[in-house]
Structures are given as C-alpha cells and as structure tokens.
Amino acid sequence: MRKKKEIVGKIETLEFPNKSILICEGKSYVFKGGIPGQKVKIVAKGKKRSFYEAKLVEVLEKADTEDYPTCKVFGTCGGCAYQSIDYDEEIKIKKEGIKRLFKDVYTGEFKVNPALSIKGYRNKMEYTFGDMEKGGPLMLGLHSKGRFYEITPTLECNIVPEGFETIRQEVQEYFRKTSHKFYRSRLYIGLLRHLVIKYSFSKDEYMVNIVTTSQEDWDRDKFVEHLKNITMPGKIKTIIHTINDSLSDAVKAEKVQTLYGPGYLEEELLGLKFHMGPFSFFQPNPQMAKVLYSRALELAGDISNKTVFDLYSGTGTIGQIFSKKAKKVYGIEIVEEAVEKAKDTCRLNKIENCEFIQGDVLEKIEELKDLAEIIVLDPPREGIHPKAIEKLLKIKPEKFVYISCNPVTQARDLRIMKDFGYKVEQMEIVDQFPRTYHVETVVLMSRK
C-alpha cells in the first residue's frame, strides 16, 4: 500500500466546533482537533471541492497561548479541549467560530456571556467501565482521546465538584475487588457498563446510577452500604441501578430500580425548584443555565398576555420560568420520565398556567388548539426535524426563541426558517461548557 503523505504546518484557524484549518503550498487541509498556533503533523485523507480532509497525527509544538495549568490527564482524556489556554483566548476562539458559522444568517453583534466559573461547574458525568490496555486492571473513566476501546481515569478532573472523583474512585476500587468484568462491546459479554453521577449544587447532594447488563447477579445491598460509608464532600442522596442489555454503547433505561433514597435530586433555579431524575435532561451547568434562561426570557419581550409553546421541554425548566410572566405555557417532550418530573415540579412550585404533554413534537403540535404568539425551542443536538419546522412555521408565531447546544444544527434550521419569512434579530453566546469545544447559543427570530 502507498504510504500516505505527511504534512507539517501551523494551524491557522478553527471552524466551529473543532475543525482545524492548515494551509500548505496553497492547499487547505481540514481536520478534527488542535488549537490555533500549534505546529502539527497531519495526513491527508481525501480531496473535497475546495479543501482536503486530513487526520491529526501529532502536535509537534504548542501554541504560544498554551501556558495555562491543566489536569493530570489532559491530552489523553477525550473530554476537555482548551485546558491549556487562558479562558479569554478560549472565548475569542469560540466567538470567531460562531461568527463564521452564522455569517449567512446573521451579521449583527454577538453578545458573549462567558462562564462564571471554569472549574467544578458540571452537574453530570457519564463514566464507562473498561481497561486502559488489554489485560490491564479494571478502569472507570472516560474514553481515551481517539481510542474508543481504551478508558482513561479522570484523575483530579477540575470541571466537576470534588465528590465526583471520590465516588468514581471508590466504585472503581470496589469492583476491582470482585470477580465481575466490564462489558466487552465486541463480544457482548460482561456485567459492568457505566456509572452516571449527578449533583445538586443547591443541596450539595449526589445521585449515583450504576448501569449493568442482566448477565450476572451481583450484591446490590453490599454496593449500597459501601457507598453510604464513603467519606466525601457533600452527601449521596440516592442510588439507582439501571439494567441495559442493548448492543449500543449509549446508556439506555431498559429497567430502572431505586436502591436507596428518593430516586431523584432537587435543584433550584431562579427561585423555582426542580426534580432531576436519572434519565430526565437538566442543564449540565446550572450556574450558566440561570444566565441562559434569564437571557431567553428577556429576548422574548413582554409576554404578559401571550401563550408560549415550550418545545423539547425536558423537565420543564424553561416553561416554568416563562410561566411566571406568560398567560399560558404548553410544553411538549418525548421522554415520559421528564414530563412526569415537569408535572411534579409544577405542583411543587404551585404553577397553574403550565401544561406538559408527553410525545413527539412533530405529532403533538397538531393537538394544541391554542395558537402561540411565542415559541421557545430547545431541541436535542440533532436539531429540529424538517417536517416539524414546517408545522411550527405554519403557526406563524410573532417570535421564536431558539436555544441550542449544537449551533451547527441550529444554523441549518435558521436557514430554513429564514426562507419562510423570519429574521434573526439577536444572537447570543452562553458558554455553558468552558474548557471544551462547545457553547450554547440563544437566538431571537421574528417575522419580517
């Protein structure tokens, strides 16, 4: 086989979220990973219309901006991307990338809401059982960078509260002392799959969700007692066991059992209380979620006599915040557990003008009799189904407030909405994910 040509050069810029651009001999090479200013070695993979696809092989020299202290596994762990640069530089990179991404739909000023904290901000982590090398000891951590079957322990991870690392290490050591093996996805055998930890900042409490197959029996009571006796910051409020026999590596809830505690955590946002279940979505950075929702509410303007649709409503956080000012709010969410949690928290917060419906937005939007003046969108990463967009546009609301954790699919959706007579009035960046490639964006659109 012909050896692929290696190319050495400096990264010029980034395309959001994580595609580096290197120019060599007049040709543009695009590849995942890297930081502007790094000298790298890449291998070209194939030619596209105006550029070559490539793969990052090695970082030969750091960028001049890389002088910020990192965690022990930065570069090996597949989590963070910007640990090595100052946060101001990170914001600059993200803002420039977002501006390029949306240049054909919005040319106005981008307001940036930087993270209030770049350390200890996450309220959820999903760890995987495996090993760092074949035949090595059991590991519990994140997938190694670029290596799906290898696991890196997240030693001294600085984007989560201290208790995450304590729990992770305790669970890892507990199962090292047993005969139970991790699930081998190629062979479809093994017991241990994932450990999901959630945290309530307002209560300083943790949820531990151990995810296994049903292939072996194991001592759940002993596991619970071990966790209850851990000395750690904060408190383990509840312990869950999820059985997942699916072939997919994703955490799926085929059977869920509460082993200890109430089965949920309580969090407070903007004067309201919310219940977080093991599988209902809740913003991963509650501190910045307050900023995000406050900005979304402000962008919506005066809604005192208006009906609001909260679509892809999750546990109803946005809908309940909007309900404090709106005449009526309808939320639609496909995850049944999330809808039940939304209804529970409505009762908890004594909110009577908010109604949550379980089902697919594409189908349930047809059942709502009231026509909304304001539609708030907060879809999953894949964005809005094209058929759902068409149905929403037929409602002809005054405004859309579109929140997204994936600006790439948001930009795609905005282009469709623009063709139907809506204009982007304002766009803001809310950095919910400092030290990573990702940001949240919130957009106000109105009818032309």
N, C-alpha and C positions, 0 to 999 in steps of 0.2 A: 504494500500500500504506500502511496505517495505521502510523505510527511507534510503535514500542514505547516504553512509559513508562519513563523512567529514574528510579531511586530512589537517594537518597543517605542513608547512615546508618553507624553503627558496628557492627562485628562483635561479637556478644555472646559467642559460644562456638563450639566446633568439635565436630562429630560425627566420630568416628574413621572413616577416616583423614584425610580432607582436605575435609570438607564444612562450610563456614561457615554460621552462622545469624545473620541480621539481622532485627530486628523493627522494623516501621514501621507506624504507625497501626493497631496491634493485629494486624497480619498478619506471619506468619513466612515469611521467604524463605531458601531453602537453595541454596547454590552452591559450586562447587569453588574451592579456593584461599583465600588470605588468612590473617591472624593475628589473634587476638582483640585488640580495641582499635583496629584500623585503621579509618579513615574511608574508605569506598569508594563507588564508583558502580556500580550493578548494573542489569540489565534483566530484568524478569520474563518468563518463557517460557511457563508454563502452571500451572494450579491442580491440585494433588493433593488428597487428602482433608482434610489438616489443615495444609498449607503450600503455598507457591508455589515452583516451580522457577525458578531465575534464573541469569544468567551474569555473572561478574565482568567489568566493563568497564575500571575504572581504580582504583588506590589513590590517594586524594586526600591522605591524611595518614598518616604512620607511627604505629604504636602507641607508647606511652610506653616499652615494653620494648625497642624496636628501636634499640639503641645499640652492638651488637656488631660488630666489623670483619668485612667479608665479602670474598669473592674478587672478581676484576675483572668477572666475567660473571653475578654473582648477580642474579636477576630476569629475565635474558634466557635463560640456560641452563635447560633443563627438569629439571635434576637435583635440587638441594637446595631445601628449603622454609624451613628455620629458621636459615640462616646469620646473620641479622641480630639474633637474640635470644640472651641468655645461656643456657647449657646447662641451668641449673637451671629456667629458665622453660620450656624445651622439654620437660623431663621432666615438669613439672607438667601441661602441656597433654596430653601423651601418656597420663599416668596417668588423668586425668579422662575422657578419651575412651574408654579401655579399660573403665573402671568403668561408664560408661553403656552401652557395647556389651554387656556381660555381666550387666547388672543382673538379668535374669530367670533366670539360671542360677547365679549366684554372688554372694553378698552379703558374703563374708568379706574379710579384709585382703589387699591386693595387695602382695606384696613386689616392689620395683623393684631391678633390677640395672643401674645406669647404665653407660654406656660407659666403659671405662678410658682411652680416648683419643678425641677428636672430630676429630682430624686424621690424615691418612695411614693410615687403617685398612683401606681396601678392598684386596682382592687380585685384583679383576677389573673391567675396564671394557670395554664394547662400544661402539665408535665407528662412526659412519656417514659415508661419503663423500657430498658434495653441494656446495651453494653457499649462501652467506648471502643472496644476492639473485640474481635471474635474470640470467644472463650474467656473474656475478662470478667471481672466481678459485676454484679447487678448494678446498674446505674439508673437514677431517676433524675431527669432534667429536660433540656430542650434538644431538638435535633441539631447536630453539628452543622456548621455552615457548609452548604453544598454536598452534604453527605446524609442522605435520608435514613440510612440504617445505623448510624452512629449517634450516640447520646452524649451530650456534654453536661456535667453537673454545673448548675449555675452558682458557683461559689461567690459569696458576697455580692449577689446581684443587687445593684443600687437603685433600680427603678421600682422595687416593691418594698413594702414595710418589712421590718426585720423578722417578724413572725413567719413569713413565707419560707425563708431559708431554714428556720428552726424546724418547721413542720416537714419540709421536703427531706432534710437530712435524717430526721427521726424515722420517717416512713421508709426511706431507703435502707437504713440500718436494720429496722425491724424485719423487713422481708429478706435481707441478706442472711438472717439467722434461721430462716425457714427453708423448706425444700421447694417452695413454689418458684416457678420460672416465668419469665416475661413472655408475652405473646409474640410469636415469630410470624410476621405477616406473610412471609413466603411459604411457610409450611402450614399456617392456620392452626398452630398448636400453642398452648401456654395459657396461664391464668391472668397475669398482671398486664394491664393495658395503660391506664392513665391515672393521674392524680390531679384533680381540679381543686384549686383553693380560691375561695372568695373572701373578701374582707369588707367590713363596715367601718368606715372612718369615724362616723359619728358615735358609734357604740364601742369601738375598739374590739370587735368580735370577728371570729373566723368561721367559715364553713369548709369542711373537708369532705370531698367527694371522691371515693376510691372506685375506679372503673375496672371491672374484670370481665372475663368470659365466664360461662357456666360450666366449663370443662372440669373443674375440680371443686371440691368443697374446701372451705378454709374457716378458721376460727374468728368469726366476726366479733364476738364478745371480747376476746383477748386483745384484738386490734383496737377496739374502742377504749378499753381500760388503759392500754399503753398510751394512747393519745391524750386521754384525760389527765394522765400523770405527768405530762410534759411541762417543764418549767420554761416559760417563754413570755415575751411581751404580749399583752392582750390575752384574750380568752377564746378557746374553741367552743363556740356556741352550739354547733350542730354537726353531725357526721352522717353522711349519705353513702349508700352502696348502690352503684349502677351496674347492671349486667348488660354487656354489649357483645353480641356474637356476630355482628356484621363483619363483612370482609373489609370494609372501608376503614381507614385509619382514623376517621373522624369520631369524636365522642358522640354516641347515639344512645338515647334512653329507651332501651327495649324493656327493661324492668328496673324500677327505682324503689329503694327501701330506705326509710329513715331509721338509722341505727341508734341515734342519740339526739336529743334536743328537738326543736320545733320543725326542722326541715327547711327553714328559711332564715335570712338575716334581715334586719331592719336598717334602712339608711334614711338620712334626712337631707332634703334638697330644697332650698328656697322656702323654708317654712312648712314643707309638706313631708310626710312620712311615706316610705315605700318599702315593700317587701321584695327581697331578692331570693328567688328560688334557685335550684341547681341548674335549671336549663332556660330560665327566662332571661332575656337580654337586659343588661343595665350598663350604662355608660362606664367604660373601664377607668376613667379619670374623673371622679365625682367633683373634685375641685374645679376643673375646667368645664365640666358639664353645667355647673351653675352659670358660668360665663356664657356658654353656648346657648342655653335656653333663655337666658336674660336677653341676649342679643336677638335671638329669633323672635321673641315676644315684642321687642322694641321695633324690629323691622316690620312686623305685621301692622303696626299703627294702631288706630283706635278701633277696637273690636267689641266695644261695649254692647252693641246691639246686633252682633253678627253671629252667624253659625259657622263653626270651624270643623273641617274634617282633619283628623289626625291619622294619617295613613302609615301603615307599618309601625303601629303604635307601641309595640313591645309591652312593657309593664305599665304603660300609660303615663309615663313621666311627663312628656311634653303636653299631652292632652289635659292632664290635671293642672299643670302650670298655666296653660291657656284658659282653662275654665274659670280661673279667678277673675278674668276680665271679659270673657266672651258670654254671649247669651246662651249658647248651646254648643257642646263638643261631641262629635261622634268619632270613636277610634276603631280602626279595623286592624286586626293582627291575626296571622295564620297559626301561631303557636298557642295551643289551648292553655297550657300552664301559665303563659304570660298574661292571657286575657283574664284568667281567674285571679291572678295576683293583682291586675289592674282594678278589677271589681272590688277585691278585698281592701285595697288601699283607698279606693273612693269612699268606702264605708268608714275606714279608719280616719280619713281626713274630712268626713262629713260633707262630701261634694255630691250635689244632687243634679247638676246640669251636665253631667258627663256620662256617656253611654258607650260601652265597649262591645264589639261584635267579633266573634271568632270566625275566621275564614280567609280565603284568598281575596286580596283587594280587587283583582280582575273580576271576580264574581259578585262579591258583596256590595261593591259600589252601586250595582244596579238596584239593590234592595232599599237604599236610603231614599226616602221620599223628599226630605228637605234638600234644597239646593244650597250649597255652601258658598258664602262670599269669600272665605279664606280656606285654602287647602295647605296643610303642613305635611311635607313629605320627609320621611327619614328611612329610606329603603335599605336593605342589606347591600353588601358590597357589589353584587351584580347589577344593581340599579333597578329601574322600573321596566317591567315587561312592555314592549312596544304597544301591544293591544290595550294594556291598562292606561298608558299615556293618552291614547286616542279617546278612551272613555272619560278620562279626567278633563281633557280639553273641551269635550262636549258640554261639560257642566258650566264652563265659562265663568270661573270664579274671578273676582276682582284681582286677587293676588295669589301667588304661590310662594310659600317659604320652604325652600328645598335645602335640607340638611343632608350632608353626605360624608361618610367615612372613606369613600373612594372617589375622589374628584375626577378620575378618568372616565368612569361610567356616568358621573354627573354631567360632565362636559358633553358626552354623547347625547344624553337626554335633553339637555338645554338646547342643543341644535334642533332637535325635533320640535320642542315647544316654541322656539323662536319662529319656525316656519309656520306655526299655527297662530301667529299674531301676538306672541308675548315677548316682552323685552326685559333683559336683565337690568334692574335699576341699581342694585347694590350687591357687592360680594365681599365677604369677609373670611379670613383665615382664622381658625381657632386651633391652636396647637395642643391637641389632647394627647399627643404621643411623642413627647420630646425624647431625643436620642435615637429615634427610629426614622425611617423614610416618610412616615405617614403624617397627615394632618386631616383635620375636619374642615369642611367649608360650608358656609351658610349663604344662601342666595335669595334675594328678593326679586321676583318677577311680577310684572303687572301687564294688563292688556294695553296694547298700543292705542 
